[in-house]
Amino acid sequence: MASRPSTEYGLSSLGRCEAHVAATVEAVQRAVASLRGVPAPAERESAGVREGLAVLSARAGELLGSPRADRATRIMVTLPSEAATDAGLVRAMVAAGMDCARINTAHDDAAAWQRMAANVRRAASDLARPCRILADLAGPKLRTGAIEAGKNGRERIPVERGDRLVITADDTPGVRAARPSPDGPVRLARIPCTLPAALSYLRVGDPIWFDDGRIGSVVEKASASEVLVVITQVRAKGDRLRSQKGINMPETAIEIPALGPDDLSALPVIAHFADLVGLSFAQAPEDVLDLRFRLEALDAAHIGTVLKIETARGFEALPELLLVGLEGGSVGVMIARGDLAVEIGYARLAEVQEKILWLCEAAHVPSIWATEVLDTLAREGRPTRAEITDSGAGVRAECVMLNKGPEIVATIEALDDILQRMASHHDKKTSLLRELRSWRSAEPEANGA
């Protein structure tokens, strides 16, 4: 005989108890004991429903600032280079609803970062609207290196399925495949990478993806100096591999610290203006400890930490990363869905981002929903329908991040409106039973339905 769901007995389904798992399980146990007429199990000390949510809310406020009265989910925005010189643009972004400004230290320079931060502080003060500053460290970015320009002056290598490509550890500019003499063998295309140490970890059969997963390949031969790959996935008409495009090695255990030389030189600069720092490619507890140690050495222990989960290894290590992060002060998690999708496969992204949200809520750690949110709107001024739905789903996180674009002010305003509307329908995973007034009259609601 099929068992009946617990909800038929008025019991919790345990489907929305991430912030108070132990308390909810114990409540169900007591209810079951009462139904069976047996003694209830002894109560244990654990965070109840209200306590768990209160801890999460307090930690989100500590890291990201107090929420607005009309929406609990904050808006983070990546500052464009113009933010260093255009104070009016920054002011418009804050006025539109930006709650946290992201400065990407992989771009621009220290002087520009400082000017951006000063413009944010001034705008926030003038408008009496608090706005935190996240300084995002570049991390060990693995990208394609320089490529020699072809006859048309373009720096790119054409690739088709079945082609072979050599990835080199030296910094000699890459070249196209060619036949140096009419009767001679074909010279394989070659391209350097910006993180040569990564090549020594590759093994035959390991997959390598280029350009956000547009071009796929598999390792045929591997050494510390060069790696031969065969192209396995491109568009039907072939593709073009350009310089400074991301390289992902999802099945390769690369033992490289999250803080690279550029990050170490950036830390003393950002320690003077940042409220929180983003740790790119966080993959091991040692990465988190290293960052906290270096911030303490700079008298910047007050700066919060955002763990960017963008690799399969980082996702698998998330419980340990959270435990270590919580020991060192204010911490949050960014779901960096761009690299993460390439690392784990696009088919798993929806599942994995849900798991990260669940685990963060269970640990009472604020999460940031990032990558390509309303991206088409920011770049072209008109969103896709899928983007609208995706941005609305971000209400389950404590913060949603927008990337830069020429229409960024309008995009902030649009996201602000979407999050306000969704705030009355959802609290994290819980759907709110608000009154639906849309069909009670022909007059539309001022705030939507």
C-alpha positions as CSV (number, residue, x, y, z in Angstrom):
1,M,0.0,0.0,0.0
2,A,1.4,3.4,-1.0
3,S,2.4,5.7,1.9
4,R,0.5,8.9,2.3
5,P,2.3,12.2,2.2
6,S,3.0,13.8,5.5
7,T,1.1,16.9,4.5
8,E,-2.2,14.9,4.6
9,Y,-1.6,14.7,8.4
10,G,-1.0,18.4,8.7
11,L,2.8,17.8,9.0
12,S,5.6,19.7,7.4
13,S,6.8,18.4,4.0
14,L,10.3,19.5,5.0
15,G,10.4,21.2,1.6
16,R,11.1,24.8,2.8
17,C,13.0,24.3,6.0
18,E,16.6,25.1,5.0
19,A,17.1,27.9,7.6
20,H,15.7,25.7,10.4
21,V,16.2,22.1,9.4
22,A,16.8,20.6,12.9
23,A,13.9,22.5,14.5
24,T,11.5,21.5,11.8
25,V,12.5,17.8,11.9
26,E,12.1,17.8,15.7
27,A,8.7,19.5,15.4
28,V,7.6,16.7,13.0
29,Q,8.9,14.1,15.3
30,R,6.9,15.5,18.2
31,A,3.7,15.7,16.1
32,V,4.1,12.1,15.0
33,A,4.7,11.0,18.6
34,S,1.5,12.8,19.5
35,L,-0.5,11.1,16.7
36,R,0.8,7.7,17.8
37,G,0.2,8.4,21.5
38,V,3.8,7.8,22.5
39,P,6.2,10.1,24.5
40,A,7.8,12.9,22.4
41,P,11.6,12.8,22.0
42,A,13.6,15.2,24.1
43,E,13.9,18.7,22.8
44,R,17.4,19.8,21.7
45,E,18.7,23.3,21.3
46,S,18.5,24.4,17.7
47,A,17.6,27.4,15.7
48,G,13.8,27.6,15.3
49,V,11.9,28.9,12.3
50,R,12.1,32.6,13.4
51,E,15.6,32.3,14.8
52,G,17.1,30.8,11.6
53,L,15.6,33.4,9.3
54,A,16.6,36.2,11.7
55,V,20.3,35.0,11.7
56,L,20.3,35.0,7.9
57,S,18.7,38.4,7.7
58,A,21.2,39.8,10.2
59,R,24.2,38.4,8.3
60,A,22.9,39.7,5.0
61,G,22.6,43.2,6.6
62,E,26.1,42.9,8.0
63,L,27.6,42.0,4.6
64,L,25.4,43.8,2.1
65,G,23.8,46.6,4.1
66,S,20.3,47.1,5.3
67,P,17.5,46.1,2.8
68,R,15.2,48.7,1.3
69,A,11.7,49.0,2.7
70,D,10.1,47.8,-0.5
71,R,12.4,44.9,-1.3
72,A,14.7,42.6,0.7
73,T,16.9,41.6,-2.2
74,R,19.7,44.0,-2.9
75,I,21.0,45.0,-6.3
76,M,24.7,44.8,-7.1
77,V,26.0,46.4,-10.3
78,T,29.4,46.0,-12.0
79,L,30.8,49.4,-12.6
80,P,32.0,50.2,-16.2
81,S,35.3,52.0,-16.7
82,E,33.4,55.3,-17.2
83,A,32.4,55.2,-13.6
84,A,36.0,56.4,-12.7
85,T,35.4,59.7,-14.6
86,D,31.6,60.1,-14.9
87,A,30.3,60.9,-11.4
88,G,26.9,61.7,-12.9
89,L,26.6,58.1,-14.2
90,V,27.4,56.7,-10.8
91,R,24.9,59.0,-9.2
92,A,22.2,57.9,-11.6
93,M,23.0,54.2,-10.8
94,V,22.6,54.8,-7.1
95,A,19.4,56.8,-7.6
96,A,18.0,54.0,-9.8
97,G,18.4,51.4,-7.0
98,M,22.0,50.2,-6.9
99,D,22.7,48.9,-3.4
100,C,26.3,47.6,-4.0
101,A,28.8,48.6,-6.6
102,R,31.2,45.9,-7.9
103,I,34.7,47.0,-9.0
104,N,36.3,44.3,-11.1
105,T,40.0,44.5,-10.5
106,A,40.7,42.4,-13.6
107,H,40.1,45.6,-15.5
108,D,41.3,49.2,-15.3
109,D,44.0,50.1,-12.7
110,A,44.4,51.1,-9.1
111,A,43.9,54.8,-9.7
112,A,40.6,54.1,-11.6
113,W,39.3,51.8,-8.8
114,Q,39.9,54.5,-6.3
115,R,38.1,57.1,-8.4
116,M,35.2,54.7,-8.9
117,A,35.0,54.2,-5.1
118,A,35.1,57.9,-4.4
119,N,32.3,58.5,-6.9
120,V,30.1,55.8,-5.2
121,R,30.7,57.2,-1.7
122,R,29.9,60.8,-2.9
123,A,26.7,59.7,-4.7
124,A,25.5,57.6,-1.7
125,S,26.1,60.5,0.6
126,D,24.4,63.1,-1.6
127,L,21.3,60.8,-2.1
128,A,21.3,59.5,1.5
129,R,21.2,56.0,0.1
130,P,23.7,53.5,1.5
131,C,25.7,51.7,-1.2
132,R,28.4,49.1,-0.4
133,I,31.5,48.5,-2.5
134,L,32.7,45.0,-3.6
135,A,36.2,44.8,-4.9
136,D,36.3,41.6,-7.0
137,L,39.7,40.0,-7.2
138,A,40.6,38.6,-10.6
139,G,41.9,35.3,-9.4
140,P,44.0,32.8,-11.5
141,K,42.3,33.6,-14.8
142,L,43.0,31.0,-17.4
143,R,42.7,32.5,-20.8
144,T,44.0,32.2,-24.3
145,G,47.1,34.3,-25.0
146,A,48.1,36.6,-27.9
147,I,47.6,35.5,-31.5
148,E,49.5,36.7,-34.6
149,A,47.4,38.8,-36.9
150,G,46.4,37.1,-40.2
151,K,46.5,38.6,-43.6
152,N,43.2,40.4,-42.9
153,G,44.7,41.9,-39.7
154,R,42.4,39.8,-37.4
155,E,43.9,38.0,-34.4
156,R,42.0,34.7,-34.5
157,I,42.4,31.0,-35.3
158,P,39.7,29.3,-37.3
159,V,38.7,25.9,-35.9
160,E,36.4,23.1,-37.1
161,R,35.4,19.8,-35.5
162,G,38.3,17.3,-35.8
163,D,41.0,20.0,-36.0
164,R,44.0,19.7,-33.7
165,L,45.3,22.6,-31.7
166,V,48.5,22.9,-29.6
167,I,48.2,24.9,-26.3
168,T,51.7,26.1,-25.3
169,A,53.2,27.2,-21.9
170,D,55.4,29.8,-23.5
171,D,54.1,33.2,-24.5
172,T,55.0,33.1,-28.2
173,P,51.9,34.5,-30.0
174,G,49.6,31.8,-31.4
175,V,49.4,31.0,-35.2
176,R,46.9,29.4,-37.5
177,A,47.3,26.0,-39.0
178,A,49.4,26.2,-42.3
179,R,51.4,24.3,-44.8
180,P,54.8,26.0,-44.9
181,S,55.7,24.2,-48.2
182,P,53.5,22.7,-50.9
183,D,54.7,19.2,-50.2
184,G,55.4,19.6,-46.5
185,P,53.3,18.6,-43.5
186,V,50.6,20.8,-42.1
187,R,51.8,23.0,-39.2
188,L,49.2,22.7,-36.4
189,A,47.6,25.8,-35.0
190,R,49.1,26.9,-31.8
191,I,48.0,29.2,-29.0
192,P,49.5,30.2,-25.6
193,C,47.6,30.3,-22.3
194,T,47.9,32.9,-19.6
195,L,48.3,30.3,-16.8
196,P,51.1,27.9,-18.0
197,A,51.2,26.1,-14.7
198,A,47.7,24.6,-15.4
199,L,49.0,22.6,-18.3
200,S,51.0,20.3,-16.0
201,Y,47.8,19.0,-14.4
202,L,46.2,17.9,-17.6
203,R,45.9,14.2,-18.6
204,V,44.9,12.4,-21.8
205,G,41.1,12.4,-22.1
206,D,40.5,15.6,-20.1
207,P,38.0,18.0,-21.7
208,I,39.0,21.6,-22.3
209,W,36.5,24.3,-23.2
210,F,37.2,27.7,-24.7
211,D,35.3,31.0,-24.9
212,D,32.5,30.3,-22.3
213,G,32.0,26.8,-23.6
214,R,31.5,27.7,-27.3
215,I,34.4,25.5,-28.4
216,G,35.0,22.1,-26.9
217,S,38.1,19.8,-27.1
218,V,39.7,16.8,-25.6
219,V,43.4,16.3,-24.7
220,E,45.3,13.8,-26.9
221,K,48.8,14.4,-25.6
222,A,49.9,16.3,-22.6
223,S,53.1,17.7,-21.1
224,A,54.1,20.6,-18.9
225,S,55.3,22.6,-21.9
226,E,52.5,21.9,-24.4
227,V,49.2,20.1,-24.8
228,L,47.7,18.7,-28.0
229,V,43.9,18.7,-28.2
230,V,41.3,17.7,-30.8
231,I,38.4,20.0,-31.3
232,T,35.1,18.1,-30.6
233,Q,32.5,20.9,-30.5
234,V,32.0,24.0,-32.5
235,R,29.2,25.6,-34.5
236,A,28.1,23.8,-37.7
237,K,30.1,26.2,-39.9
238,G,33.1,26.2,-37.6
239,D,34.3,28.9,-35.2
240,R,37.0,31.4,-34.5
241,L,39.3,31.2,-31.4
242,R,40.4,34.6,-30.2
243,S,42.9,35.8,-27.6
244,Q,41.8,36.6,-24.1
245,K,39.0,34.1,-24.1
246,G,38.4,31.9,-21.1
247,I,39.7,28.4,-20.8
248,N,37.9,25.8,-18.6
249,M,39.3,22.5,-17.5
250,P,36.3,21.0,-15.5
251,E,37.7,17.5,-14.9
252,T,41.2,18.6,-14.1
253,A,42.3,19.1,-10.5
254,I,44.4,22.2,-10.8
255,E,46.3,22.9,-7.5
256,I,46.8,26.6,-7.9
257,P,46.1,29.2,-5.1
258,A,43.1,31.4,-5.6
259,L,45.2,34.5,-4.9
260,G,47.6,35.3,-7.8
261,P,50.3,37.9,-8.0
262,D,47.9,40.5,-9.4
263,D,45.5,39.9,-6.5
264,L,48.3,40.3,-3.9
265,S,49.2,43.7,-5.4
266,A,45.6,44.8,-5.5
267,L,44.8,43.9,-1.9
268,P,46.7,46.9,-0.3
269,V,44.8,49.2,-2.6
270,I,41.3,47.9,-2.1
271,A,41.7,47.6,1.6
272,H,41.4,51.4,1.8
273,F,37.9,51.6,0.2
274,A,36.2,48.2,0.0
275,D,33.4,47.0,2.2
276,L,33.7,43.4,0.9
277,V,36.1,41.5,-1.3
278,G,35.3,38.8,-3.9
279,L,37.4,35.7,-3.8
280,S,37.4,34.3,-7.4
281,F,37.8,30.6,-8.0
282,A,37.5,29.7,-4.3
283,Q,38.1,25.9,-4.3
284,A,39.6,25.0,-0.9
285,P,39.4,26.1,2.7
286,E,43.0,27.2,2.4
287,D,42.0,29.8,-0.2
288,V,39.6,31.4,2.3
289,L,42.1,31.3,5.2
290,D,44.8,32.9,3.0
291,L,42.6,35.8,2.1
292,R,41.5,36.4,5.7
293,F,45.1,36.3,6.9
294,R,46.2,38.8,4.3
295,L,43.3,41.2,5.1
296,E,44.1,41.0,8.8
297,A,47.8,41.8,8.0
298,L,46.5,45.0,6.2
299,D,44.3,46.0,9.3
300,A,41.3,45.2,7.1
301,A,39.7,42.3,9.0
302,H,36.4,44.2,8.9
303,I,36.1,43.7,5.2
304,G,33.5,41.0,4.3
305,T,34.3,38.1,2.1
306,V,32.3,36.9,-0.9
307,L,33.2,33.3,-2.0
308,K,32.7,33.1,-5.8
309,I,31.6,29.6,-6.7
310,E,32.5,29.1,-10.4
311,T,34.1,25.7,-10.6
312,A,33.0,22.1,-10.1
313,R,35.6,21.8,-7.4
314,G,34.4,24.9,-5.6
315,F,30.8,23.6,-5.6
316,E,31.9,20.3,-4.2
317,A,33.9,22.0,-1.5
318,L,31.2,24.5,-0.6
319,P,30.3,23.1,2.9
320,E,33.9,23.3,4.0
321,L,34.3,26.8,2.4
322,L,31.3,28.0,4.4
323,L,32.5,26.6,7.7
324,V,35.8,28.3,7.3
325,G,34.3,31.5,6.0
326,L,31.9,31.7,9.0
327,E,34.8,31.5,11.4
328,G,36.4,34.6,10.0
329,G,33.7,37.2,10.0
330,S,31.1,38.4,7.5
331,V,30.8,36.0,4.5
332,G,28.6,35.5,1.5
333,V,28.4,33.3,-1.6
334,M,28.2,34.5,-5.3
335,I,26.7,31.9,-7.7
336,A,28.9,32.8,-10.7
337,R,26.8,31.0,-13.2
338,G,28.9,31.8,-16.3
339,D,32.0,29.8,-15.5
340,L,30.0,27.4,-13.4
341,A,27.8,26.4,-16.3
342,V,30.8,25.6,-18.4
343,E,32.4,23.6,-15.6
344,I,29.5,21.5,-14.6
345,G,27.6,21.4,-17.9
346,Y,24.7,23.6,-18.9
347,A,22.2,20.7,-18.2
348,R,23.1,20.7,-14.5
349,L,23.2,24.5,-13.9
350,A,19.5,24.8,-12.8
351,E,20.0,22.0,-10.3
352,V,23.3,23.2,-9.0
353,Q,22.3,26.8,-8.5
354,E,19.3,25.5,-6.5
355,K,21.6,23.4,-4.3
356,I,23.8,26.4,-3.6
357,L,20.8,28.5,-2.6
358,W,19.6,25.7,-0.3
359,L,23.0,25.2,1.4
360,C,23.6,28.9,1.9
361,E,20.2,29.3,3.5
362,A,20.9,26.3,5.8
363,A,24.2,27.8,6.8
364,H,22.5,31.2,7.3
365,V,24.8,32.8,4.7
366,P,23.6,35.4,2.2
367,S,23.8,34.5,-1.5
368,I,24.3,36.6,-4.7
369,W,22.5,35.6,-7.9
370,A,25.0,36.5,-10.7
371,T,25.8,36.4,-14.4
372,E,23.8,37.5,-17.4
373,V,20.9,38.9,-15.3
374,L,18.9,41.1,-17.7
375,D,22.0,41.1,-19.9
376,T,20.3,41.9,-23.2
377,L,18.4,44.8,-21.6
378,A,21.7,46.2,-20.3
379,R,23.4,45.8,-23.7
380,E,20.6,46.5,-26.2
381,G,17.8,48.2,-24.3
382,R,15.3,45.3,-24.6
383,P,15.2,42.2,-22.4
384,T,14.3,38.6,-23.5
385,R,11.3,37.0,-21.9
386,A,13.6,34.3,-20.3
387,E,15.7,37.1,-18.7
388,I,12.6,38.6,-17.0
389,T,11.8,35.2,-15.5
390,D,15.4,34.6,-14.5
391,S,15.7,38.0,-12.8
392,G,12.4,37.4,-10.9
393,A,13.8,34.1,-9.6
394,G,16.7,36.1,-8.1
395,V,14.3,37.2,-5.3
396,R,15.3,34.0,-3.5
397,A,18.8,35.3,-3.0
398,E,19.8,38.2,-0.8
399,C,21.4,40.0,-3.7
400,V,21.1,40.0,-7.6
401,M,24.1,41.2,-9.7
402,L,23.9,43.1,-13.0
403,N,26.7,43.4,-15.4
404,K,27.6,46.6,-17.1
405,G,26.1,47.9,-20.4
406,P,25.1,51.1,-22.1
407,E,21.5,50.8,-20.8
408,I,22.6,50.0,-17.2
409,V,20.6,52.7,-15.5
410,A,17.3,51.6,-17.1
411,T,18.2,48.0,-16.3
412,I,18.7,48.8,-12.6
413,E,15.3,50.5,-12.6
414,A,13.7,47.5,-14.3
415,L,15.2,45.0,-11.8
416,D,14.2,47.2,-8.9
417,D,10.6,47.1,-10.2
418,I,10.7,43.3,-10.7
419,L,12.2,42.6,-7.3
420,Q,9.6,44.8,-5.6
421,R,6.8,42.9,-7.3
422,M,8.2,39.5,-6.5
423,A,8.8,40.5,-2.9
424,S,5.1,40.2,-2.2
425,H,4.9,36.7,-3.8
426,H,8.1,35.0,-2.5
427,D,10.2,34.8,0.6
428,K,13.2,32.7,-0.4
429,K,11.6,29.4,-1.5
430,T,8.3,30.1,0.3
431,S,5.4,31.3,-1.8
432,L,3.4,33.9,0.0
433,L,-0.4,33.7,0.1
434,R,-1.1,37.3,-0.8
435,E,-4.4,38.4,-2.1
436,L,-4.8,38.3,-5.8
437,R,-6.9,41.3,-6.9
438,S,-6.3,41.2,-10.7
439,W,-9.6,39.6,-11.5
440,R,-11.8,41.5,-9.0
441,S,-12.3,44.5,-11.3
442,A,-11.2,45.8,-14.7
443,E,-9.0,48.3,-13.0
444,P,-5.3,47.1,-12.9
445,E,-3.4,47.3,-9.7
446,A,-1.0,50.1,-9.4
447,N,1.6,47.6,-8.2
448,G,0.7,44.7,-10.5
449,A,-0.8,41.4,-9.3
